[in-house]
Amino acid sequence: MRKYTCPCCGYKTLDNKPPGTYDICPICFWEDDWVQFDDPDYKGGANDPSLREAQRNFQTIGAYDEGSLKFVRKPNQDDEKDLEWKPLNWDN
């Protein structure tokens, strides 16, 4: 089955093509949200931190936020990182 790229962590874990599927990534626990995909600085909706903050959090703690740590898993040999995915600029 084809998997689609999570906009937060960059792994191909989503069952449906983003944005706006509301699929939840098992690696970072980000819930795909159209509004936050379109406006990566928006806080609210499906996820409390913005997409930009969530990407930074994933790089530092391994989840989109601290409260989600108990729900995530580490990537394994079956998980594919999208080589074309790039995180947002964190300086904004």
N, CA, C and O atoms as a CHARMM CRD file, in Angstrom:
* protein
*
  368
    1    1 MET  N      0.84300  -1.17900   0.00000 PROA 1      0.00000
    2    1 MET  CA     0.00000   0.00000   0.00000 PROA 1      0.00000
    3    1 MET  C      0.89500   1.25100   0.00000 PROA 1      0.00000
    4    1 MET  O      1.88700   1.31700   0.72600 PROA 1      0.00000
    5    2 ARG  N      0.53400   2.21700  -0.80900 PROA 2      0.00000
    6    2 ARG  CA     1.29800   3.45800  -0.90300 PROA 2      0.00000
    7    2 ARG  C      1.09900   4.30000   0.35900 PROA 2      0.00000
    8    2 ARG  O     -0.01000   4.40300   0.88300 PROA 2      0.00000
    9    3 LYS  N      2.17700   4.89200   0.83000 PROA 3      0.00000
   10    3 LYS  CA     2.13600   5.78800   1.98400 PROA 3      0.00000
   11    3 LYS  C      2.54400   7.18400   1.53600 PROA 3      0.00000
   12    3 LYS  O      3.30200   7.35900   0.58200 PROA 3      0.00000
   13    4 TYR  N      2.01100   8.18400   2.26100 PROA 4      0.00000
   14    4 TYR  CA     2.26700   9.58300   1.93600 PROA 4      0.00000
   15    4 TYR  C      3.05900  10.24000   3.06300 PROA 4      0.00000
   16    4 TYR  O      3.05200   9.76800   4.20000 PROA 4      0.00000
   17    5 THR  N      3.72800  11.31200   2.73700 PROA 5      0.00000
   18    5 THR  CA     4.66100  11.96800   3.65000 PROA 5      0.00000
   19    5 THR  C      3.95800  12.79600   4.71800 PROA 5      0.00000
   20    5 THR  O      3.08200  13.60900   4.42500 PROA 5      0.00000
   21    6 CYS  N      4.36300  12.56900   5.95900 PROA 6      0.00000
   22    6 CYS  CA     3.89400  13.38800   7.07500 PROA 6      0.00000
   23    6 CYS  C      4.56600  14.75500   6.97000 PROA 6      0.00000
   24    6 CYS  O      5.78900  14.82300   6.84500 PROA 6      0.00000
   25    7 PRO  N      3.79500  15.85100   7.01800 PROA 7      0.00000
   26    7 PRO  CA     4.40100  17.17700   6.90800 PROA 7      0.00000
   27    7 PRO  C      5.23100  17.58000   8.12900 PROA 7      0.00000
   28    7 PRO  O      5.98100  18.55400   8.07300 PROA 7      0.00000
   29    8 CYS  N      5.10200  16.84600   9.21400 PROA 8      0.00000
   30    8 CYS  CA     5.85600  17.18900  10.42100 PROA 8      0.00000
   31    8 CYS  C      7.22400  16.50500  10.46500 PROA 8      0.00000
   32    8 CYS  O      8.24300  17.17100  10.64900 PROA 8      0.00000
   33    9 CYS  N      7.25200  15.18200  10.29600 PROA 9      0.00000
   34    9 CYS  CA     8.51200  14.45000  10.44900 PROA 9      0.00000
   35    9 CYS  C      9.16700  14.03900   9.13700 PROA 9      0.00000
   36    9 CYS  O     10.35800  13.72900   9.11400 PROA 9      0.00000
   37   10 GLY  N      8.40300  14.03000   8.04000 PROA 10     0.00000
   38   10 GLY  CA     8.97300  13.68400   6.74900 PROA 10     0.00000
   39   10 GLY  C      8.98800  12.20600   6.42300 PROA 10     0.00000
   40   10 GLY  O      9.49900  11.80900   5.37600 PROA 10     0.00000
   41   11 TYR  N      8.43500  11.38100   7.30600 PROA 11     0.00000
   42   11 TYR  CA     8.34700   9.95000   7.01100 PROA 11     0.00000
   43   11 TYR  C      7.06300   9.65400   6.24800 PROA 11     0.00000
   44   11 TYR  O      6.04700  10.32200   6.43700 PROA 11     0.00000
   45   12 LYS  N      7.12000   8.65700   5.39600 PROA 12     0.00000
   46   12 LYS  CA     5.95300   8.24600   4.60900 PROA 12     0.00000
   47   12 LYS  C      5.11800   7.29200   5.45800 PROA 12     0.00000
   48   12 LYS  O      5.30400   6.07500   5.42600 PROA 12     0.00000
   49   13 THR  N      4.18700   7.88200   6.22200 PROA 13     0.00000
   50   13 THR  CA     3.37700   7.10100   7.16000 PROA 13     0.00000
   51   13 THR  C      1.87800   7.27400   6.97300 PROA 13     0.00000
   52   13 THR  O      1.10000   6.50100   7.53300 PROA 13     0.00000
   53   14 LEU  N      1.45400   8.26600   6.20400 PROA 14     0.00000
   54   14 LEU  CA     0.02400   8.57200   6.09400 PROA 14     0.00000
   55   14 LEU  C     -0.63000   7.71400   5.01800 PROA 14     0.00000
   56   14 LEU  O     -0.06000   7.49800   3.94800 PROA 14     0.00000
   57   15 ASP  N     -1.83100   7.22900   5.31400 PROA 15     0.00000
   58   15 ASP  CA    -2.56300   6.37700   4.37400 PROA 15     0.00000
   59   15 ASP  C     -3.19300   7.16200   3.23600 PROA 15     0.00000
   60   15 ASP  O     -3.42800   6.61600   2.15800 PROA 15     0.00000
   61   16 ASN  N     -3.46500   8.42700   3.46800 PROA 16     0.00000
   62   16 ASN  CA    -4.12800   9.26400   2.46800 PROA 16     0.00000
   63   16 ASN  C     -3.23900  10.44700   2.11700 PROA 16     0.00000
   64   16 ASN  O     -2.40700  10.86800   2.92100 PROA 16     0.00000
   65   17 LYS  N     -3.41600  10.97600   0.92400 PROA 17     0.00000
   66   17 LYS  CA    -2.56800  12.06800   0.44500 PROA 17     0.00000
   67   17 LYS  C     -2.92200  13.38000   1.14600 PROA 17     0.00000
   68   17 LYS  O     -4.05600  13.84600   1.03500 PROA 17     0.00000
   69   18 PRO  N     -1.96800  13.98500   1.86800 PROA 18     0.00000
   70   18 PRO  CA    -2.22200  15.26400   2.51400 PROA 18     0.00000
   71   18 PRO  C     -2.29300  16.39100   1.49700 PROA 18     0.00000
   72   18 PRO  O     -1.89600  16.19900   0.34700 PROA 18     0.00000
   73   19 PRO  N     -2.77400  17.52800   1.87600 PROA 19     0.00000
   74   19 PRO  CA    -3.17700  17.90500   3.23400 PROA 19     0.00000
   75   19 PRO  C     -4.65600  17.66600   3.50300 PROA 19     0.00000
   76   19 PRO  O     -5.45300  17.45700   2.58800 PROA 19     0.00000
   77   20 GLY  N     -4.99300  17.70300   4.77600 PROA 20     0.00000
   78   20 GLY  CA    -6.38200  17.67200   5.20700 PROA 20     0.00000
   79   20 GLY  C     -6.98800  16.30500   5.40300 PROA 20     0.00000
   80   20 GLY  O     -8.21200  16.17300   5.39100 PROA 20     0.00000
   81   21 THR  N     -6.17500  15.28400   5.58200 PROA 21     0.00000
   82   21 THR  CA    -6.72300  13.93000   5.72900 PROA 21     0.00000
   83   21 THR  C     -7.10100  13.61000   7.17400 PROA 21     0.00000
   84   21 THR  O     -7.92400  12.72900   7.42300 PROA 21     0.00000
   85   22 TYR  N     -6.51400  14.30900   8.10300 PROA 22     0.00000
   86   22 TYR  CA    -6.64800  14.05800   9.54100 PROA 22     0.00000
   87   22 TYR  C     -6.08700  12.69900   9.93800 PROA 22     0.00000
   88   22 TYR  O     -6.40700  12.18700  11.01100 PROA 22     0.00000
   89   23 ASP  N     -5.24900  12.10700   9.08000 PROA 23     0.00000
   90   23 ASP  CA    -4.49800  10.91000   9.45200 PROA 23     0.00000
   91   23 ASP  C     -3.49400  11.31500  10.52500 PROA 23     0.00000
   92   23 ASP  O     -3.01500  12.44900  10.54000 PROA 23     0.00000
   93   24 ILE  N     -3.17900  10.38300  11.42300 PROA 24     0.00000
   94   24 ILE  CA    -2.21000  10.63800  12.48700 PROA 24     0.00000
   95   24 ILE  C     -0.95500   9.82400  12.21900 PROA 24     0.00000
   96   24 ILE  O     -1.02200   8.61600  11.98800 PROA 24     0.00000
   97   25 CYS  N      0.17400  10.48600  12.25200 PROA 25     0.00000
   98   25 CYS  CA     1.45800   9.83700  12.01600 PROA 25     0.00000
   99   25 CYS  C      1.86600   9.04500  13.26100 PROA 25     0.00000
  100   25 CYS  O      1.88900   9.60700  14.35600 PROA 25     0.00000
  101   26 PRO  N      2.18900   7.75500  13.12000 PROA 26     0.00000
  102   26 PRO  CA     2.60600   6.96900  14.28100 PROA 26     0.00000
  103   26 PRO  C      4.01900   7.29200  14.76200 PROA 26     0.00000
  104   26 PRO  O      4.40400   6.89900  15.86300 PROA 26     0.00000
  105   27 ILE  N      4.78700   7.99900  13.95100 PROA 27     0.00000
  106   27 ILE  CA     6.16500   8.32200  14.33000 PROA 27     0.00000
  107   27 ILE  C      6.23900   9.61100  15.13800 PROA 27     0.00000
  108   27 ILE  O      6.98200   9.67700  16.11800 PROA 27     0.00000
  109   28 CYS  N      5.48700  10.63800  14.74800 PROA 28     0.00000
  110   28 CYS  CA     5.56100  11.92100  15.47700 PROA 28     0.00000
  111   28 CYS  C      4.23300  12.33000  16.11500 PROA 28     0.00000
  112   28 CYS  O      4.19700  13.26300  16.91700 PROA 28     0.00000
  113   29 PHE  N      3.14900  11.64700  15.77200 PROA 29     0.00000
  114   29 PHE  CA     1.79400  11.86000  16.27900 PROA 29     0.00000
  115   29 PHE  C      1.14100  13.13400  15.74800 PROA 29     0.00000
  116   29 PHE  O      0.14400  13.58800  16.31000 PROA 29     0.00000
  117   30 TRP  N      1.67500  13.71900  14.68400 PROA 30     0.00000
  118   30 TRP  CA     1.06000  14.87500  14.04200 PROA 30     0.00000
  119   30 TRP  C     -0.22200  14.43600  13.35500 PROA 30     0.00000
  120   30 TRP  O     -0.25000  13.40300  12.68700 PROA 30     0.00000
  121   31 GLU  N     -1.28200  15.21800  13.51900 PROA 31     0.00000
  122   31 GLU  CA    -2.53100  14.96800  12.80300 PROA 31     0.00000
  123   31 GLU  C     -2.57400  15.89300  11.59200 PROA 31     0.00000
  124   31 GLU  O     -2.52700  17.11600  11.73000 PROA 31     0.00000
  125   32 ASP  N     -2.66200  15.30100  10.41100 PROA 32     0.00000
  126   32 ASP  CA    -2.64400  16.07900   9.17400 PROA 32     0.00000
  127   32 ASP  C     -3.83200  17.02800   9.14000 PROA 32     0.00000
  128   32 ASP  O     -4.98300  16.60000   9.23100 PROA 32     0.00000
  129   33 ASP  N     -3.54800  18.31500   9.01000 PROA 33     0.00000
  130   33 ASP  CA    -4.56300  19.36400   9.08400 PROA 33     0.00000
  131   33 ASP  C     -4.36200  20.33700   7.92500 PROA 33     0.00000
  132   33 ASP  O     -3.27600  20.89100   7.75600 PROA 33     0.00000
  133   34 TRP  N     -5.40500  20.54200   7.13200 PROA 34     0.00000
  134   34 TRP  CA    -5.33400  21.43900   5.97800 PROA 34     0.00000
  135   34 TRP  C     -4.94100  22.85700   6.38800 PROA 34     0.00000
  136   34 TRP  O     -4.08700  23.47400   5.75200 PROA 34     0.00000
  137   35 VAL  N     -5.56200  23.37300   7.44700 PROA 35     0.00000
  138   35 VAL  CA    -5.30600  24.75600   7.87000 PROA 35     0.00000
  139   35 VAL  C     -3.83800  24.93900   8.24400 PROA 35     0.00000
  140   35 VAL  O     -3.20800  25.90900   7.82400 PROA 35     0.00000
  141   36 GLN  N     -3.29600  24.02200   9.02500 PROA 36     0.00000
  142   36 GLN  CA    -1.90900  24.15400   9.46300 PROA 36     0.00000
  143   36 GLN  C     -0.91800  23.87200   8.33200 PROA 36     0.00000
  144   36 GLN  O      0.19600  24.39400   8.34200 PROA 36     0.00000
  145   37 PHE  N     -1.31100  23.06200   7.37100 PROA 37     0.00000
  146   37 PHE  CA    -0.47100  22.84600   6.19400 PROA 37     0.00000
  147   37 PHE  C     -0.37600  24.13600   5.38400 PROA 37     0.00000
  148   37 PHE  O      0.69400  24.50500   4.89900 PROA 37     0.00000
  149   38 ASP  N     -1.50900  24.81000   5.24700 PROA 38     0.00000
  150   38 ASP  CA    -1.58300  26.05900   4.48100 PROA 38     0.00000
  151   38 ASP  C     -0.93100  27.23300   5.22500 PROA 38     0.00000
  152   38 ASP  O     -0.34200  28.11800   4.60500 PROA 38     0.00000
  153   39 ASP  N     -1.04300  27.23000   6.55700 PROA 39     0.00000
  154   39 ASP  CA    -0.45400  28.28600   7.38900 PROA 39     0.00000
  155   39 ASP  C      0.37400  27.61200   8.48500 PROA 39     0.00000
  156   39 ASP  O     -0.15300  27.34400   9.56400 PROA 39     0.00000
  157   40 PRO  N      1.65900  27.33100   8.23500 PROA 40     0.00000
  158   40 PRO  CA     2.47500  26.56700   9.17400 PROA 40     0.00000
  159   40 PRO  C      2.75000  27.25500  10.50800 PROA 40     0.00000
  160   40 PRO  O      3.35300  26.64900  11.39400 PROA 40     0.00000
  161   41 ASP  N      2.32600  28.50000  10.67000 PROA 41     0.00000
  162   41 ASP  CA     2.49100  29.19200  11.94800 PROA 41     0.00000
  163   41 ASP  C      1.20700  29.22400  12.76900 PROA 41     0.00000
  164   41 ASP  O      1.18500  29.77200  13.87100 PROA 41     0.00000
  165   42 TYR  N      0.13700  28.63700  12.23500 PROA 42     0.00000
  166   42 TYR  CA    -1.15300  28.62600  12.92900 PROA 42     0.00000
  167   42 TYR  C     -1.11900  27.60400  14.06300 PROA 42     0.00000
  168   42 TYR  O     -0.77200  26.44200  13.85600 PROA 42     0.00000
  169   43 LYS  N     -1.48500  28.05500  15.26600 PROA 43     0.00000
  170   43 LYS  CA    -1.57700  27.17600  16.43700 PROA 43     0.00000
  171   43 LYS  C     -3.04200  26.91300  16.69900 PROA 43     0.00000
  172   43 LYS  O     -3.81700  27.85300  16.87900 PROA 43     0.00000
  173   44 GLY  N     -3.43000  25.67200  16.72500 PROA 44     0.00000
  174   44 GLY  CA    -4.81900  25.32400  16.97000 PROA 44     0.00000
  175   44 GLY  C     -5.32400  24.38200  15.90500 PROA 44     0.00000
  176   44 GLY  O     -4.56300  23.90600  15.06300 PROA 44     0.00000
  177   45 GLY  N     -6.60700  24.11900  15.95000 PROA 45     0.00000
  178   45 GLY  CA    -7.14700  23.13800  15.01800 PROA 45     0.00000
  179   45 GLY  C     -6.82000  21.74400  15.51500 PROA 45     0.00000
  180   45 GLY  O     -7.00600  21.43900  16.69300 PROA 45     0.00000
  181   46 ALA  N     -6.33800  20.90500  14.62900 PROA 46     0.00000
  182   46 ALA  CA    -6.04700  19.51700  14.99200 PROA 46     0.00000
  183   46 ALA  C     -4.83700  19.39300  15.92100 PROA 46     0.00000
  184   46 ALA  O     -4.74300  18.42700  16.67800 PROA 46     0.00000
  185   47 ASN  N     -3.92200  20.34500  15.87400 PROA 47     0.00000
  186   47 ASN  CA    -2.68900  20.27800  16.66200 PROA 47     0.00000
  187   47 ASN  C     -2.46500  21.60400  17.38300 PROA 47     0.00000
  188   47 ASN  O     -2.68900  22.67400  16.81800 PROA 47     0.00000
  189   48 ASP  N     -2.02100  21.52100  18.63200 PROA 48     0.00000
  190   48 ASP  CA    -1.79900  22.74800  19.40000 PROA 48     0.00000
  191   48 ASP  C     -0.57800  23.52300  18.93500 PROA 48     0.00000
  192   48 ASP  O     -0.69400  24.72700  18.70600 PROA 48     0.00000
  193   49 PRO  N      0.59100  22.89800  18.78100 PROA 49     0.00000
  194   49 PRO  CA     1.68600  23.70900  18.24900 PROA 49     0.00000
  195   49 PRO  C      1.50100  23.91500  16.75100 PROA 49     0.00000
  196   49 PRO  O      0.80600  23.14700  16.08600 PROA 49     0.00000
  197   50 SER  N      2.11800  24.93700  16.24300 PROA 50     0.00000
  198   50 SER  CA     2.10400  25.15200  14.79200 PROA 50     0.00000
  199   50 SER  C      2.93700  24.05700  14.12500 PROA 50     0.00000
  200   50 SER  O      3.70300  23.36000  14.79000 PROA 50     0.00000
  201   51 LEU  N      2.78500  23.91300  12.83500 PROA 51     0.00000
  202   51 LEU  CA     3.58400  22.93300  12.09300 PROA 51     0.00000
  203   51 LEU  C      5.06900  23.25900  12.21400 PROA 51     0.00000
  204   51 LEU  O      5.89500  22.35900  12.36400 PROA 51     0.00000
  205   52 ARG  N      5.40100  24.51700  12.15100 PROA 52     0.00000
  206   52 ARG  CA     6.80700  24.93400  12.28300 PROA 52     0.00000
  207   52 ARG  C      7.36500  24.51300  13.65400 PROA 52     0.00000
  208   52 ARG  O      8.46900  23.97400  13.73300 PROA 52     0.00000
  209   53 GLU  N      6.60600  24.76000  14.72900 PROA 53     0.00000
  210   53 GLU  CA     7.03600  24.36300  16.08200 PROA 53     0.00000
  211   53 GLU  C      7.08700  22.84200  16.21000 PROA 53     0.00000
  212   53 GLU  O      7.99800  22.29600  16.83200 PROA 53     0.00000
  213   54 ALA  N      6.11300  22.16800  15.62200 PROA 54     0.00000
  214   54 ALA  CA     6.05200  20.70600  15.70300 PROA 54     0.00000
  215   54 ALA  C      7.26500  20.06600  15.03200 PROA 54     0.00000
  216   54 ALA  O      7.81000  19.08700  15.54300 PROA 54     0.00000
  217   55 GLN  N      7.68400  20.60300  13.91000 PROA 55     0.00000
  218   55 GLN  CA     8.87600  20.07400  13.24500 PROA 55     0.00000
  219   55 GLN  C     10.10400  20.23900  14.13300 PROA 55     0.00000
  220   55 GLN  O     10.91900  19.32400  14.24800 PROA 55     0.00000
  221   56 ARG  N     10.23200  21.38400  14.75000 PROA 56     0.00000
  222   56 ARG  CA    11.36000  21.62600  15.66500 PROA 56     0.00000
  223   56 ARG  C     11.29100  20.66100  16.85100 PROA 56     0.00000
  224   56 ARG  O     12.30400  20.08700  17.25100 PROA 56     0.00000
  225   57 ASN  N     10.09200  20.48900  17.40900 PROA 57     0.00000
  226   57 ASN  CA     9.92000  19.56000  18.52900 PROA 57     0.00000
  227   57 ASN  C     10.30700  18.14100  18.13800 PROA 57     0.00000
  228   57 ASN  O     10.97400  17.44300  18.90200 PROA 57     0.00000
  229   58 PHE  N      9.89000  17.71600  16.95500 PROA 58     0.00000
  230   58 PHE  CA    10.22000  16.35500  16.52300 PROA 58     0.00000
  231   58 PHE  C     11.73400  16.16300  16.45400 PROA 58     0.00000
  232   58 PHE  O     12.24700  15.11600  16.84900 PROA 58     0.00000
  233   59 GLN  N     12.43800  17.15600  15.96200 PROA 59     0.00000
  234   59 GLN  CA    13.89800  17.05800  15.86500 PROA 59     0.00000
  235   59 GLN  C     14.56200  16.99400  17.24000 PROA 59     0.00000
  236   59 GLN  O     15.61500  16.37400  17.38800 PROA 59     0.00000
  237   60 THR  N     13.95900  17.62400  18.24200 PROA 60     0.00000
  238   60 THR  CA    14.59600  17.66500  19.56400 PROA 60     0.00000
  239   60 THR  C     14.08600  16.59800  20.52600 PROA 60     0.00000
  240   60 THR  O     14.86900  16.06500  21.31200 PROA 60     0.00000
  241   61 ILE  N     12.77800  16.26900  20.48600 PROA 61     0.00000
  242   61 ILE  CA    12.24300  15.30800  21.46000 PROA 61     0.00000
  243   61 ILE  C     11.64700  14.05200  20.83700 PROA 61     0.00000
  244   61 ILE  O     11.33100  13.10700  21.55900 PROA 61     0.00000
  245   62 GLY  N     11.48500  14.01400  19.50900 PROA 62     0.00000
  246   62 GLY  CA    10.97000  12.81600  18.85200 PROA 62     0.00000
  247   62 GLY  C      9.46300  12.71800  18.77500 PROA 62     0.00000
  248   62 GLY  O      8.92800  11.64700  18.49000 PROA 62     0.00000
  249   63 ALA  N      8.76800  13.81800  19.02500 PROA 63     0.00000
  250   63 ALA  CA     7.30500  13.87900  18.91400 PROA 63     0.00000
  251   63 ALA  C      6.93900  15.32100  18.60200 PROA 63     0.00000
  252   63 ALA  O      7.74500  16.23300  18.78700 PROA 63     0.00000
  253   64 TYR  N      5.70600  15.52000  18.12600 PROA 64     0.00000
  254   64 TYR  CA     5.32600  16.89000  17.77100 PROA 64     0.00000
  255   64 TYR  C      5.14400  17.77400  18.99200 PROA 64     0.00000
  256   64 TYR  O      5.24400  18.99600  18.88800 PROA 64     0.00000
  257   65 ASP  N      4.87600  17.17200  20.15600 PROA 65     0.00000
  258   65 ASP  CA     4.88600  17.91300  21.42000 PROA 65     0.00000
  259   65 ASP  C      5.13800  16.92900  22.55700 PROA 65     0.00000
  260   65 ASP  O      5.03600  15.71800  22.36300 PROA 65     0.00000
  261   66 GLU  N      5.46300  17.43800  23.73400 PROA 66     0.00000
  262   66 GLU  CA     5.81300  16.57000  24.86400 PROA 66     0.00000
  263   66 GLU  C      4.68000  15.65300  25.28000 PROA 66     0.00000
  264   66 GLU  O      4.92200  14.50900  25.66500 PROA 66     0.00000
  265   67 GLY  N      3.44200  16.13500  25.21000 PROA 67     0.00000
  266   67 GLY  CA     2.29900  15.32000  25.60400 PROA 67     0.00000
  267   67 GLY  C      2.05900  14.12200  24.70800 PROA 67     0.00000
  268   67 GLY  O      1.31900  13.21000  25.07500 PROA 67     0.00000
  269   68 SER  N      2.67100  14.11400  23.55100 PROA 68     0.00000
  270   68 SER  CA     2.47400  13.02300  22.59100 PROA 68     0.00000
  271   68 SER  C      3.55900  11.95600  22.66800 PROA 68     0.00000
  272   68 SER  O      3.48300  10.95700  21.95300 PROA 68     0.00000
  273   69 LEU  N      4.55400  12.14100  23.50700 PROA 69     0.00000
  274   69 LEU  CA     5.66000  11.18800  23.57800 PROA 69     0.00000
  275   69 LEU  C      5.19600   9.76100  23.85400 PROA 69     0.00000
  276   69 LEU  O      5.79300   8.81100  23.34600 PROA 69     0.00000
  277   70 LYS  N      4.14800   9.59700  24.64700 PROA 70     0.00000
  278   70 LYS  CA     3.68600   8.24600  24.98500 PROA 70     0.00000
  279   70 LYS  C      2.98700   7.54900  23.82000 PROA 70     0.00000
  280   70 LYS  O      2.72800   6.34700  23.88600 PROA 70     0.00000
  281   71 PHE  N      2.67800   8.29000  22.75300 PROA 71     0.00000
  282   71 PHE  CA     1.95900   7.71500  21.61600 PROA 71     0.00000
  283   71 PHE  C      2.84900   7.43400  20.40600 PROA 71     0.00000
  284   71 PHE  O      2.41400   6.75900  19.47300 PROA 71     0.00000
  285   72 VAL  N      4.06400   7.93000  20.40300 PROA 72     0.00000
  286   72 VAL  CA     4.91700   7.81200  19.22000 PROA 72     0.00000
  287   72 VAL  C      5.75500   6.54000  19.26000 PROA 72     0.00000
  288   72 VAL  O      5.86300   5.86900  20.28700 PROA 72     0.00000
  289   73 ARG  N      6.33600   6.23500  18.12200 PROA 73     0.00000
  290   73 ARG  CA     7.30700   5.14500  18.04300 PROA 73     0.00000
  291   73 ARG  C      8.48800   5.62400  17.20300 PROA 73     0.00000
  292   73 ARG  O      8.35400   6.53300  16.38400 PROA 73     0.00000
  293   74 LYS  N      9.62000   5.01200  17.41300 PROA 74     0.00000
  294   74 LYS  CA    10.79200   5.34900  16.61800 PROA 74     0.00000
  295   74 LYS  C     10.63900   4.74500  15.22100 PROA 74     0.00000
  296   74 LYS  O     10.02700   3.68800  15.06700 PROA 74     0.00000
  297   75 PRO  N     11.18800   5.40800  14.20700 PROA 75     0.00000
  298   75 PRO  CA    11.16900   4.82300  12.86800 PROA 75     0.00000
  299   75 PRO  C     11.91000   3.48500  12.86900 PROA 75     0.00000
  300   75 PRO  O     12.88400   3.30500  13.60000 PROA 75     0.00000
  301   76 ASN  N     11.44100   2.55800  12.05000 PROA 76     0.00000
  302   76 ASN  CA    12.10500   1.26500  11.92800 PROA 76     0.00000
  303   76 ASN  C     12.52700   1.03100  10.48000 PROA 76     0.00000
  304   76 ASN  O     12.37400   1.91300   9.63600 PROA 76     0.00000
  305   77 GLN  N     13.05600  -0.15200  10.19600 PROA 77     0.00000
  306   77 GLN  CA    13.57700  -0.44700   8.85900 PROA 77     0.00000
  307   77 GLN  C     12.49500  -0.42400   7.78700 PROA 77     0.00000
  308   77 GLN  O     12.81700  -0.29800   6.60500 PROA 77     0.00000
  309   78 ASP  N     11.23400  -0.54200   8.15700 PROA 78     0.00000
  310   78 ASP  CA    10.13900  -0.49700   7.18800 PROA 78     0.00000
  311   78 ASP  C      9.68200   0.92900   6.88000 PROA 78     0.00000
  312   78 ASP  O      8.95300   1.14800   5.91300 PROA 78     0.00000
  313   79 ASP  N     10.09700   1.88400   7.68100 PROA 79     0.00000
  314   79 ASP  CA     9.69800   3.28200   7.48100 PROA 79     0.00000
  315   79 ASP  C     10.62700   3.94900   6.47600 PROA 79     0.00000
  316   79 ASP  O     11.84700   3.79000   6.52400 PROA 79     0.00000
  317   80 GLU  N     10.02100   4.69100   5.57600 PROA 80     0.00000
  318   80 GLU  CA    10.78900   5.37300   4.53900 PROA 80     0.00000
  319   80 GLU  C     10.71900   6.88300   4.74400 PROA 80     0.00000
  320   80 GLU  O      9.63500   7.46400   4.81400 PROA 80     0.00000
  321   81 LYS  N     11.87900   7.50400   4.83800 PROA 81     0.00000
  322   81 LYS  CA    11.95700   8.96700   4.91500 PROA 81     0.00000
  323   81 LYS  C     11.83900   9.50000   3.49000 PROA 81     0.00000
  324   81 LYS  O     12.49700   8.99900   2.57700 PROA 81     0.00000
  325   82 ASP  N     11.00600  10.50700   3.30600 PROA 82     0.00000
  326   82 ASP  CA    10.85600  11.12900   1.99400 PROA 82     0.00000
  327   82 ASP  C     12.09200  11.99800   1.74200 PROA 82     0.00000
  328   82 ASP  O     12.29000  13.01100   2.41300 PROA 82     0.00000
  329   83 LEU  N     12.90400  11.60400   0.79400 PROA 83     0.00000
  330   83 LEU  CA    14.15200  12.31700   0.52900 PROA 83     0.00000
  331   83 LEU  C     13.92700  13.70000  -0.06200 PROA 83     0.00000
  332   83 LEU  O     14.84700  14.51900  -0.08900 PROA 83     0.00000
  333   84 GLU  N     12.72700  13.96700  -0.52900 PROA 84     0.00000
  334   84 GLU  CA    12.40000  15.28600  -1.09100 PROA 84     0.00000
  335   84 GLU  C     11.83000  16.23200  -0.03100 PROA 84     0.00000
  336   84 GLU  O     11.73200  17.43600  -0.26400 PROA 84     0.00000
  337   85 TRP  N     11.45300  15.69000   1.13500 PROA 85     0.00000
  338   85 TRP  CA    10.86600  16.49500   2.20600 PROA 85     0.00000
  339   85 TRP  C     11.94600  17.35700   2.85000 PROA 85     0.00000
  340   85 TRP  O     13.06900  16.90900   3.08400 PROA 85     0.00000
  341   86 LYS  N     11.58200  18.58400   3.12600 PROA 86     0.00000
  342   86 LYS  CA    12.47700  19.51100   3.83200 PROA 86     0.00000
  343   86 LYS  C     11.68400  20.20300   4.93000 PROA 86     0.00000
  344   86 LYS  O     10.53800  20.59400   4.70500 PROA 86     0.00000
  345   87 PRO  N     12.27300  20.36400   6.12500 PROA 87     0.00000
  346   87 PRO  CA    11.56700  21.09200   7.17900 PROA 87     0.00000
  347   87 PRO  C     11.43400  22.56800   6.81400 PROA 87     0.00000
  348   87 PRO  O     12.19300  23.09700   6.00200 PROA 87     0.00000
  349   88 LEU  N     10.46500  23.20700   7.42600 PROA 88     0.00000
  350   88 LEU  CA    10.27400  24.64300   7.23800 PROA 88     0.00000
  351   88 LEU  C     11.44700  25.40300   7.83900 PROA 88     0.00000
  352   88 LEU  O     12.16800  24.86700   8.68100 PROA 88     0.00000
  353   89 ASN  N     11.64000  26.61900   7.42400 PROA 89     0.00000
  354   89 ASN  CA    12.65100  27.49200   8.00000 PROA 89     0.00000
  355   89 ASN  C     12.22300  27.82400   9.43000 PROA 89     0.00000
  356   89 ASN  O     11.13700  28.36400   9.63500 PROA 89     0.00000
  357   90 TRP  N     13.05200  27.51100  10.41000 PROA 90     0.00000
  358   90 TRP  CA    12.69000  27.71400  11.81200 PROA 90     0.00000
  359   90 TRP  C     12.98400  29.11300  12.31100 PROA 90     0.00000
  360   90 TRP  O     12.68600  29.42800  13.46300 PROA 90     0.00000
  361   91 ASP  N     13.55000  29.94500  11.48900 PROA 91     0.00000
  362   91 ASP  CA    13.89000  31.30200  11.92100 PROA 91     0.00000
  363   91 ASP  C     12.68800  32.23000  11.96200 PROA 91     0.00000
  364   91 ASP  O     12.77900  33.32900  12.50800 PROA 91     0.00000
  365   92 ASN  N     11.57000  31.81100  11.39700 PROA 92     0.00000
  366   92 ASN  CA    10.36800  32.67900  11.36800 PROA 92     0.00000
  367   92 ASN  C      9.65600  32.64600  12.69000 PROA 92     0.00000
  368   92 ASN  O      8.63100  33.30800  12.85600 PROA 92     0.00000
